[in-house]
């Protein structure tokens, strides 16, 4: 047996445990292990190492689950209490926008009338109207951006929408 | 119940932040999550802290779990990233890091003369050789070993948890297996 044969056997020993091997490889390895004591030792040591690792018992700290359940329930309560404020904020945004759209023609006329009375150039009161109308929209955009920034703190792996 | 049905039920419950479901999940996964955290942090107190933080995060971000993958894979990914975030905020030389030693740092083997916290925890109930072996293995390899051989996650699921390509998972597994075997032989010698 040459070094390449042993190297192949050693690679298959690891591969079998990590990702599995084909039946042909398994047959070849089985035959090799019957004739090669060092490789058979390696296979045995590998299995023994994994068995030791699997059987290593880890004592669970007492009360860990109940302490965690308590903390989680407290946090859930906090989140529930915060929820109405978030809803109110969104409602305010929606109402503000709806009011802006509904009142736009009247406000346009009001701006036109005021501009005429004050002798303000048409462009100025038109820009003024534009600003007035876009303020609610800008407010909503600001809220959305804040929300986005908050979510941006989460790593991408956590969002399963990809 | 099929795995996917179970996952969907969990996803629906998490969407609603169902407290009873969370209680049940904490009970059900307590040992596995704690073991995983202990393996990657190597410290019992830290593992306990991360255990609690992980479940708080599950509560807060539960709506992002879609039930298409195993819940435990998502749970471990949350736990892992909390640990990584914490590690980033600390001095790297003081940690048994989860960074890829081939890409970022040389292998950081624990000092064999100092009993690590992981060793102290394990030494309560286990054989000397196992304790010695596990503490000698870098956290990055302990992690893949626990995911593959304790949790029996598939390699693609592990890639999801670790956010690395399949080839990296395999490479870490082979090196981890080698490290485990080597450490065990070293312990026996």
Interface residues (C-beta under 8 A of the other chain):
Chain A: X14 X17 X18 X19 X42 X45 X46 X48 X49 X50 X52 X53 X54 X55 X56 X57 X58 X59 X60 X61 X64 X65 X67 X68 X69 X71 X72 X73 X75 X76 X79 X80 X154 X155 X157 X158 X159 X160 X161
Chain B: X17 X19 X22 X23 X26 X27 X30 X31 X34 X35 X38 X44 X48 X51 X52 X55 X56 X58 X59 X60 X61 X64 X65 X66 X68 X69 X74 X77 X78 X81 X121 X122 X124 X125 X126 X127 X129 X130 X131 X133 X134 X145 X148 X149 X150 X155 X160 X163 X170 X173 X174 X177 X178 X180 X181 X184 X185
